[in-house]
Amino acid sequence: MLWDNFPVPLAHSSYLVACAAGTVLLLLLLIARLRLHPALALTVGAFALGAASGMPLAQLPLSFTTGVGNLMGHIAMVLALGAILGRLLAVSGGATALGSLLVEGCGPRGLPWALLATGLLVGMPVFFEVGLVLLLPIVAEAARRSGKPPILVGLPVLAGLSIVHAVFPPHPAAMLAATQFHADLGRTMVWGLMAGLPAAALAGPGLSWFLLRRWSLKSAKSASEQAETEPALFAPATDRQSPSALQNEKPACAVRAATAILLPVALICLGSFADLLAAPGSGLNHLLHFIGAPDVALLIAVLVALLTLGGRIPGGKSPEGLRKLAGEAFEPIAGVLVILAAAGGLSGVLRDSGAAQATVSLALGVHMPPLLLAWLLAAVVRVAMGSSTVAMAVAAGVLAPMTAQMGVRPELLVLATGTGSIILSHVNDPGFWMISSFFKTDLKETLTSWTVLETILSITGLGMTLLLSVALG
């Protein structure tokens, strides 16, 4: 590592902790109060931290750019390939076909669980916002058929999308934490599902059932009539996200869509457990490790999806059409990549200044459990800033240098920071207003549905993570 060539500034540990705390407060001020873009705020915070901690000015830019390079080298292509896969699912109609199959095959009692399964499956390869837009027509139709409020019918979908966004690589936040903590992606996925499924079941179908029982008949009737008289409730967002998807007369087969979604997950899991499936050092073992690398697994999945889904999109059989699709896929992730790059730079400065080590040493000195510390730090930043990605970036950046000394599995640290980063979505979270706008709910309704859902996911996810820690020893 380049930063190993530089000595850590010899400052008192308490002062370095104060510098780290001051950096978090500065980020809160810049993002929450001054409305500065998170990428700019993270960059300013990184340089301010380096200068305040006493780092040589000549070293500071190098530490920042090294942190950027280390992080982006691991996740840039993963996110880009995942974006292409998600775009293919969107414009081919594959996600809609898969969701419709699940919904139509279940009765009223099974509908919430079908919607939860749909949210989990579709949410694996795509961003939360994209998955939500893809599945909103299904939620609207299910609400119309059942005569129930769309927001309550959609809670299982929201729970599935949110939990995989938080704890399931290659989603940006989870991938960022896995990279920072040097966690095994296959184990992170498996344990993420083990911790996330109970949380999603409680926050999705469980919360939906609870709220529907207490929803007044008048409100339920009003919401039902709105769902019937305003069928275009979700149409504007869908049109903006994927206009060509609405023109498809023959959506992709649900089986092909499920294959495109699950193939990279299966390949990554094969790579993680390669030593159990083949003798170490054998040709098969090397092959499993190769195809299980996230970049390779997603590349294979994208190539397969181009063959199975590409012919079902406008211009999908021509090189120009596929080139255009890839270009459109990169547009939504451009801002995310810049934010993550700046977060990587901040992580590099936190590490080289010694502030991260001092902060974790202080926490360990008061015997705060590492998993609880990771969850709490991510939760505080989330509540203050509104961004789950920034919350995970800050928490992972602070804790990553001391991962080996914490005595816990790095995969569980990913789950702890991931679940902490989604707690208590409120008015400073863009996702809060997106839910309110799509489902046409007022402030109170959004707080009592979406905000409660996110909080249940976070607290239950932490509890399941702690149980996994005990079970795994």
JONOR-V365021 format. One record per residue. BURIAL is b if it has 16 or more other ideal C-beta (glycine too) atoms within 10 Angstrom, else e. Layout:
burial=BURIAL
burial=BURIAL
This chain:
burial=e
burial=e
burial=b
burial=e
burial=e
burial=b
burial=e
burial=b
burial=b
burial=e
burial=b
burial=e
burial=e
burial=e
burial=e
burial=b
burial=b
burial=b
burial=b
burial=b
burial=e
burial=b
burial=b
burial=b
burial=e
burial=b
burial=b
burial=b
burial=e
burial=b
burial=b
burial=e
burial=e
burial=e
burial=e
burial=b
burial=e
burial=b
burial=b
burial=e
burial=b
burial=b
burial=b
burial=b
burial=b
burial=b
burial=b
burial=b
burial=b
burial=b
burial=e
burial=b
burial=b
burial=e
burial=b
burial=e
burial=e
burial=e
burial=b
burial=b
burial=e
burial=b
burial=b
burial=b
burial=e
burial=b
burial=b
burial=b
burial=e
burial=b
burial=b
burial=b
burial=e
burial=b
burial=b
burial=e
burial=b
burial=b
burial=b
burial=b
burial=b
burial=b
burial=b
burial=b
burial=b
burial=b
burial=b
burial=b
burial=b
burial=b
burial=b
burial=b
burial=b
burial=b
burial=b
burial=b
burial=b
burial=b
burial=b
burial=b
burial=b
burial=b
burial=b
burial=e
burial=e
burial=b
burial=e
burial=e
burial=e
burial=e
burial=b
burial=b
burial=e
burial=b
burial=b
burial=b
burial=b
burial=b
burial=b
burial=b
burial=b
burial=b
burial=b
burial=b
burial=b
burial=b
burial=b
burial=b
burial=b
burial=b
burial=b
burial=b
burial=b
burial=b
burial=b
burial=b
burial=b
burial=b
burial=b
burial=b
burial=b
burial=b
burial=b
burial=b
burial=e
burial=b
burial=e
burial=b
burial=b
burial=b
burial=b
burial=b
burial=b
burial=b
burial=b
burial=b
burial=b
burial=b
burial=b
burial=b
burial=b
burial=b
burial=b
burial=b
burial=b
burial=b
burial=b
burial=b
burial=b
burial=b
burial=b
burial=b
burial=b
burial=b
burial=b
burial=b
burial=b
burial=b
burial=b
burial=b
burial=b
burial=e
burial=b
burial=b
burial=b
burial=b
burial=b
burial=b
burial=b
burial=b
burial=b
burial=b
burial=b
burial=e
burial=b
burial=b
burial=e
burial=b
burial=b
burial=b
burial=b
burial=b
burial=b
burial=b
burial=b
burial=b
burial=b
burial=b
burial=e
burial=e
burial=b
burial=b
burial=e
burial=e
burial=e
burial=e
burial=e
burial=e
burial=e
burial=e
burial=e
burial=e
burial=b
burial=b
burial=e
burial=e
burial=b
burial=e
burial=e
burial=e
burial=e
burial=e
burial=b
burial=b
burial=e
burial=e
burial=b
burial=b
burial=e
burial=e
burial=b
burial=b
burial=e
burial=b
burial=b
burial=e
burial=e
burial=b
burial=e
burial=e
burial=b
burial=b
burial=b
burial=b
burial=e
burial=b
burial=b
burial=b
burial=b
burial=b
burial=b
burial=e
burial=b
burial=b
burial=b
burial=e
burial=b
burial=b
burial=b
burial=b
burial=b
burial=b
burial=e
burial=b
burial=e
burial=e
burial=e
burial=b
burial=e
burial=e
burial=e
burial=e
burial=e
burial=e
burial=b
burial=e
burial=e
burial=b
burial=b
burial=e
burial=b
burial=b
burial=e
burial=b
burial=e
burial=b
burial=b
burial=b
burial=b
burial=e
burial=b
burial=b
burial=e
burial=b
burial=b
burial=b
burial=e
burial=b
burial=b
burial=b
burial=e
burial=b
burial=b
burial=b
burial=e
burial=b
burial=e
burial=e
burial=e
burial=e
burial=e
burial=b
burial=e
burial=e
burial=b
burial=b
burial=e
burial=b
burial=b
burial=e
burial=e
burial=b
burial=b
burial=e
burial=e
burial=b
burial=b
burial=b
burial=b
burial=b
burial=b
burial=b
burial=b
burial=b
burial=b
burial=b
burial=b
burial=b
burial=b
burial=b
burial=b
burial=b
burial=b
burial=b
burial=b
burial=b
burial=b
burial=b
burial=b
burial=b
burial=e
burial=e
burial=b
burial=b
burial=e
burial=e
burial=e
burial=e
burial=b
burial=b
burial=b
burial=e
burial=b
burial=b
burial=b
burial=b
burial=b
burial=b
burial=b
burial=b
burial=b
burial=b
burial=b
burial=b
burial=b
burial=b
burial=b
burial=b
burial=b
burial=b
burial=b
burial=b
burial=b
burial=b
burial=b
burial=b
burial=b
burial=b
burial=b
burial=b
burial=b
burial=b
burial=b
burial=e
burial=e
burial=b
burial=e
burial=b
burial=b
burial=b
burial=b
burial=b
burial=b
burial=b
burial=b
burial=b
burial=b
burial=b
burial=b
burial=b
burial=b
burial=b
burial=b
burial=b
burial=b
burial=b
burial=e
burial=e
burial=b
burial=e
burial=b
burial=b
burial=e
burial=b
burial=b
burial=b
burial=e
burial=b
burial=b
burial=b
burial=b
burial=e
burial=e
burial=e
burial=b
burial=b
burial=b
burial=e
burial=b
burial=b
burial=b
burial=b
burial=b
burial=b
burial=b
burial=b
burial=b
burial=b
burial=b
burial=b
burial=b
burial=b
burial=e
burial=b
burial=b
burial=b
burial=e
burial=b
burial=b
burial=e
burial=e
burial=e
burial=e
